[in-house]
């Protein structure tokens, strides 16, 4: 199975479209389509790591096909599938600087 096929399988398992994945990643739908079809280049490592987080799959499996498909379980949750809202938060979070990430985490902890 190719990287593109694994991306497609993980994306379909989470029930999101190529268009939505592209929005979450900040790329075009065409880029996602090319990755999945193998007609273009594969995503860079940092992008592949982001895809693995968004689709809740193991990075090693996504990149190489080795290991388990399922990502690590979130503490206290039985289901490793993340919601669209969680996907959006992860996508937005990945664009912040380290300082902004720390400030956001501190803010969210204060709210909870």
Secondary structure, 3 states (H helix, E strand, C coil): CCHHHHHHHHHHHHCCCHHHHHHHHCCCHHHHHHHHHCCCCCCCHHHHHHHHHHCCECHHHHHHCCCCCECCCCCCCCCCCCCHHHHHHHHHHCCCCHHHHHHHHHHHHHHC
